[in-house]
């Protein structure tokens, strides 16, 4: 489980982390929200960033466009 210093929220469970790893790379934080009730968009984004989980096909904050 992952807990940030000073956090008042419960630590992330293994199931939540697996969900983040499965969905975040292709769907981003918003796509994770239905499967992570109780976690804010900011919490999802921050946890993915801390864990080094990145979006596939996104470069410098913009979605890549196939040409």
N, CA, C and O of each residue as an XYZ file, in Angstrom:
268
protein
N       0.832     -1.182      0.000
C       0.000      0.000      0.000
C       0.877      1.244      0.000
O       1.989      1.249      0.526
N       0.354      2.271     -0.592
C       1.119      3.503     -0.734
C       0.433      4.620      0.044
O      -0.769      4.840     -0.106
N       1.186      5.314      0.862
C       0.643      6.430      1.625
C       1.608      7.601      1.525
O       2.818      7.445      1.688
N       1.058      8.762      1.257
C       1.880      9.960      1.198
C       1.961     10.569      2.585
O       1.022     10.466      3.375
N       3.089     11.207      2.878
C       3.249     11.852      4.175
C       2.178     12.909      4.393
O       1.858     13.674      3.484
N       1.629     12.949      5.591
C       0.647     13.950      5.932
C      -0.739     13.671      5.393
O      -1.654     14.469      5.595
N      -0.907     12.562      4.717
C      -2.201     12.237      4.109
C      -3.197     11.794      5.172
O      -2.857     11.027      6.074
N      -4.420     12.278      5.059
C      -5.489     11.861      5.958
C      -6.340     10.761      5.331
O      -7.186     10.164      5.996
N      -6.112     10.502      4.062
C      -6.887      9.480      3.369
C      -6.257      8.115      3.573
O      -5.064      8.015      3.860
N      -7.053      7.061      3.426
C      -6.491      5.711      3.550
C      -5.431      5.457      2.476
O      -5.483      6.020      1.382
N      -4.490      4.613      2.810
C      -3.447      4.242      1.850
C      -4.088      3.561      0.643
O      -5.149      2.947      0.753
N      -3.429      3.677     -0.503
C      -3.909      3.010     -1.710
C      -3.764      1.504     -1.523
O      -2.726      1.025     -1.067
N      -4.793      0.774     -1.871
C      -4.750     -0.685     -1.760
C      -4.072     -1.274     -2.995
O      -3.899     -0.597     -4.009
N      -3.700     -2.525     -2.889
C      -3.119     -3.213     -4.041
C      -4.082     -3.239     -5.214
O      -3.669     -3.097     -6.365
N      -5.370     -3.421     -4.926
C      -6.379     -3.453     -5.989
C      -6.466     -2.097     -6.684
O      -6.576     -2.037     -7.909
N      -6.417     -1.009     -5.918
C      -6.472      0.328     -6.506
C      -5.251      0.584     -7.389
O      -5.371      1.151     -8.475
N      -4.099      0.172     -6.926
C      -2.868      0.369     -7.694
C      -2.909     -0.440     -8.982
O      -2.501      0.053    -10.033
N      -3.397     -1.678     -8.914
C      -3.520     -2.501    -10.127
C      -4.486     -1.851    -11.121
O      -4.254     -1.878    -12.329
N      -5.564     -1.273    -10.605
C      -6.517     -0.564    -11.460
C      -5.836      0.615    -12.135
O      -6.011      0.832    -13.334
N      -5.066      1.370    -11.379
C      -4.344      2.521    -11.920
C      -3.375      2.085    -13.013
O      -3.312      2.708    -14.073
N      -2.634      1.034    -12.764
C      -1.664      0.525    -13.740
C      -2.361      0.024    -15.001
O      -1.822      0.157    -16.100
N      -3.542     -0.546    -14.856
C      -4.278     -1.111    -15.992
C      -4.943     -0.035    -16.847
O      -4.930     -0.131    -18.075
N      -5.519      0.978    -16.224
C      -6.333      1.946    -16.958
C      -5.595      3.234    -17.315
O      -5.767      3.753    -18.419
N      -4.786      3.753    -16.414
C      -4.185      5.082    -16.601
C      -3.376      5.239    -17.896
O      -3.514      6.265    -18.562
N      -2.537      4.264    -18.279
C      -1.710      4.479    -19.479
C      -2.501      4.778    -20.751
O      -2.033      5.547    -21.590
N      -3.661      4.203    -20.911
C      -4.434      4.438    -22.130
C      -5.595      5.395    -21.947
O      -6.055      5.995    -22.919
N      -6.078      5.553    -20.730
C      -7.259      6.375    -20.515
C      -7.055      7.629    -19.693
O      -7.875      8.545    -19.741
N      -5.970      7.679    -18.939
C      -5.724      8.837    -18.099
C      -6.500      8.796    -16.790
O      -7.198      7.827    -16.493
N      -6.366      9.856    -16.023
C      -6.965      9.929    -14.693
C      -8.493      9.886    -14.742
O      -9.118      9.213    -13.923
N      -9.095     10.596    -15.693
C     -10.557     10.624    -15.764
C     -11.136      9.235    -16.026
O     -12.192      8.895    -15.493
N     -10.460      8.441    -16.835
C     -10.940      7.091    -17.133
C     -10.844      6.168    -15.921
O     -11.563      5.172    -15.839
N      -9.965      6.496    -14.989
C      -9.792      5.682    -13.782
C     -10.874      5.949    -12.742
O     -11.163      5.085    -11.913
N     -11.467      7.124    -12.777
C     -12.375      7.549    -11.716
C     -13.539      6.585    -11.437
O     -13.824      6.336    -10.266
N     -14.224      6.032    -12.443
C     -15.335      5.115    -12.135
C     -14.888      3.868    -11.366
O     -15.659      3.301    -10.591
N     -13.645      3.449    -11.585
C     -13.127      2.251    -10.925
C     -12.395      2.556     -9.622
O     -11.967      1.642     -8.917
N     -12.250      3.843     -9.302
C     -11.575      4.244     -8.071
C     -12.466      5.211     -7.277
O     -12.106      6.372     -7.082
N     -13.624      4.729     -6.823
C     -14.514      5.606     -6.068
C     -13.827      6.090     -4.793
O     -13.125      5.328     -4.127
N     -14.031      7.331     -4.470
C     -13.404      7.881     -3.274
C     -12.044      8.492     -3.534
O     -11.459      9.096     -2.635
N     -11.524      8.348     -4.753
C     -10.234      8.964     -5.110
C     -10.512     10.112     -6.070
O     -11.210      9.944     -7.071
N      -9.967     11.263     -5.760
C     -10.187     12.433     -6.608
C      -9.330     12.353     -7.866
O      -8.374     11.581     -7.943
N      -9.691     13.159     -8.832
C      -8.916     13.247    -10.066
C      -7.468     13.618     -9.741
O      -6.530     13.051    -10.301
N      -7.305     14.565     -8.843
C      -5.973     15.001     -8.434
C      -5.195     13.870     -7.760
O      -4.003     13.702     -8.017
N      -5.853     13.099     -6.907
C      -5.184     11.988     -6.219
C      -4.736     10.922     -7.211
O      -3.650     10.357     -7.081
N      -5.577     10.654     -8.199
C      -5.241      9.650     -9.209
C      -4.045     10.122    -10.030
O      -3.091      9.371    -10.235
N      -4.097     11.356    -10.495
C      -3.003     11.909    -11.285
C      -1.700     11.919    -10.485
O      -0.657     11.498    -10.985
N      -1.763     12.397     -9.249
C      -0.565     12.511     -8.413
C       0.032     11.141     -8.115
O       1.250     10.969     -8.174
N      -0.816     10.167     -7.797
C      -0.315      8.826     -7.491
C       0.326      8.199     -8.725
O       1.376      7.566     -8.620
N      -0.289      8.366     -9.888
C       0.299      7.842    -11.127
C       1.658      8.489    -11.371
O       2.614      7.811    -11.749
N       1.742      9.787    -11.155
C       3.002     10.505    -11.364
C       4.078     10.010    -10.397
O       5.214      9.769    -10.807
N       3.733      9.859     -9.129
C       4.686      9.380     -8.124
C       5.172      7.975     -8.460
O       6.344      7.651     -8.265
N       4.267      7.148     -8.963
C       4.625      5.767     -9.288
C       5.317      5.637    -10.640
O       5.794      4.557    -10.989
N       5.376      6.721    -11.397
C       6.039      6.678    -12.701
C       5.178      6.080    -13.798
O       5.700      5.636    -14.821
N       3.863      6.063    -13.600
C       2.948      5.535    -14.613
C       2.655      6.673    -15.589
O       2.184      7.736    -15.185
N       2.930      6.452    -16.846
C       2.741      7.510    -17.842
C       1.674      7.109    -18.854
O       1.335      5.935    -18.999
N       1.164      8.101    -19.535
C       0.170      7.875    -20.577
C       0.855      7.400    -21.848
O       1.945      7.866    -22.179
N       0.228      6.481    -22.555
C       0.706      6.015    -23.848
C       0.184      6.976    -24.902
O      -1.006      7.291    -24.917
N       1.053      7.444    -25.780
C       0.626      8.308    -26.866
C       0.455      9.755    -26.480
O      -0.167     10.524    -27.213
N       1.003     10.144    -25.328
C       0.917     11.538    -24.893
C       2.335     12.096    -24.797
O       3.227     11.472    -24.222
N       2.521     13.267    -25.364
C       3.827     13.899    -25.343
C       3.686     15.334    -24.863
O       2.952     16.125    -25.456
N       4.370     15.658    -23.818
C       4.340     17.013    -23.239
C       2.930     17.512    -22.982
O       2.585     18.650    -23.301
N       2.126     16.637    -22.399
C       0.783     17.040    -22.018
C      -0.245     17.049    -23.132
O      -1.401     17.400    -22.894
N       0.145     16.673    -24.343
C      -0.799     16.647    -25.457
C      -0.889     15.260    -26.037
O       0.107     14.539    -26.105
N      -2.071     14.886    -26.452
C      -2.237     13.571    -27.061
C      -1.517     13.534    -28.395
O      -1.553     14.493    -29.166
N      -0.861     12.406    -28.655
C      -0.189     12.249    -29.930
C      -1.222     12.023    -31.025
O      -2.248     11.381    -30.803
N      -0.945     12.544    -32.180
C      -1.839     12.400    -33.326
C      -1.163     11.523    -34.367
O      -0.055     11.814    -34.818
N      -1.848     10.441    -34.743
C      -1.284      9.557    -35.771
C      -1.366     10.262    -37.128
O      -2.402     10.826    -37.479
N      -0.300     10.227    -37.862
C      -0.280     10.860    -39.182
C       0.084      9.871    -40.247
O       0.150     10.228    -41.423
